[in-house]
Amino acid sequence: MPPFPDPRGGPGFLIEILYLSYNNIMRIEIEKMAFGGSGLGHLDDGRVVFIRKVVPGDTVEANIYEEKKDFAFAVAEKVITPSPMRIDAPCKYFYQCGGCEHQNISYQNQLKIKEDLVRESLQRQKVTTDVEKIIPSSDKEFFYRNSIRYSFLLGQDNNIALTRHQPDDNELVIVDACMLQSETSNLILRKIRDYINKNIEDKSTFWQLKIREGKWTGDIMVEIITSSSHLPNEKGIIAELRSISGIKSIYQTIAPGKSLINLRRRLIFGSPVIFEKIGFYTFQISPESFFQTNSEGVETLYDLIKKTADVKIGDEVVDLFCGTGSIGIYLSTLAKKVSGIEVVNQAVRDAKDNARINKIKNCEFICADSKKWLHQNRKIKINKLIVDPPRAGLSKELIFDICNSDFDIMIYVSCNPATFARDLKLFESNGVMAKKIQPIDMFPQTHHIELVSELVKSK
Ligand SMILES: C[S@@+](CC[C@H](N)C(=O)[O-])C[C@H]1O[C@@H](n2cnc3c(N)ncnc32)[C@H](O)[C@@H]1O
């Protein structure tokens, strides 16, 4: 059993001091995992307490640092009795970093926890549809992510470090690798940090670093996000990054006032896009576009969507929230027409290019808000309707229009079981029922859960 790390260590020191100053220590049994990746237990007075980085079945000594009327938050200081599910977390930053929540739980148990959470979110909404056994999306439990964002941190010694956020987003953790990233991605982190420290005196402009990879193509895109338009030693930075094989695209992204609104991108090396493969298809990715973050797992996800949709010759397919058009293109072989709807302009341009790159003629991509588009097109015949919204799920108006539109099968792809369950409740009250709910693990070691559900109109 691993010793529980001292929460006072590392760059989170100050915030931990604040927590500990409450000195309100209690012995707590962790009953289960809650949404968001915290363990859940009860205080002596019956209130629920949330504790991060613990394992269901642990008994821990925890320091309560925030109390509300009905619940509290605590930080675990010591594991008194470890859960049988507990394992050593392989990453040295695990207990400080907010990137993963479950590295100290064996993978089979992570899967079971996620499956139970899907069930629980449905029960909370009184939805009775069965949940299938969760499937892993690939056999890679680490090194699977194809993108990451770090923040630069300038120390008092004028050296720069790269950091991730702590679990509650309020403190930064200095890292020199991430175990969900490839070795090459970790090498980029270290190279750029060391280059800046050796060669650049005024480092104040460096704000964030984003790395994106095509895992199947080897293409890499690096975005250096600065708070001003001047990029010191631009040529040197480019030369340093180009020494790494696979670098296809380097951007300087200017974020005035360190805000992610109104970004201005400047391509400083190579191609404006990189490429990634899903199955037989090739997709282009721009810095602005969403792309599924687990390149190996996404093939399993899309195969599941394809099998569930069972597109027949002549089908009309609508793919709402289509991103770079990847699901629609993946399902397009037998369809008469696929219409993909996406609100981000650049993603729509990528989707059109992706159809062209894959020599696909039956897909159209429209830049529009999904809700508005479906409202205007609610009279058209749709054989297969795909919806893959962001975590917030669907609006009531869109659900209402879907229920009143003429579709045969709807596939709801969700990355948030809580909003999925909320939406399903509304679908059911409008006569659209889930036939099947299949969770799939796209994000090992983290609390994120993906699922694919088939919905049909009740007769
Ligand atoms: C979870 S991603 C799915 C993308 C795509 N289906 C895929 O598998 O890569 C959700 C997408 O919805 C887009 N989006 C968000 N709000 C939207 C809206 N109101 N109308 C259309 N698209 C929207 C986002 O830009 C993003 O590309």
The ligand as an ORCA input file, in Angstrom:
! r2SCAN-3c Opt
* xyz 0 1
  C     -18.485     17.233    -28.464
  S     -18.027     18.133    -29.883
  C     -18.413     16.941    -31.126
  C     -17.759     17.126    -32.445
  C     -17.836     15.967    -33.424
  N     -19.121     15.338    -33.447
  C     -16.720     14.965    -33.202
  O     -16.995     13.779    -32.933
  O     -15.545     15.352    -33.296
  C     -19.298     19.311    -29.984
  C     -19.220     20.264    -31.154
  O     -20.393     21.082    -31.111
  C     -20.049     22.388    -31.562
  N     -21.118     23.277    -31.071
  C     -21.258     23.829    -29.849
  N     -22.411     24.515    -29.768
  C     -23.026     24.379    -30.966
  C     -24.280     24.841    -31.488
  N     -25.103     25.586    -30.748
  N     -24.621     24.512    -32.751
  C     -23.768     23.752    -33.514
  N     -22.562     23.293    -33.063
  C     -22.204     23.594    -31.813
  C     -18.672     22.600    -30.977
  O     -17.998     23.620    -31.672
  C     -18.042     21.222    -31.172
  O     -17.412     21.140    -32.427
*
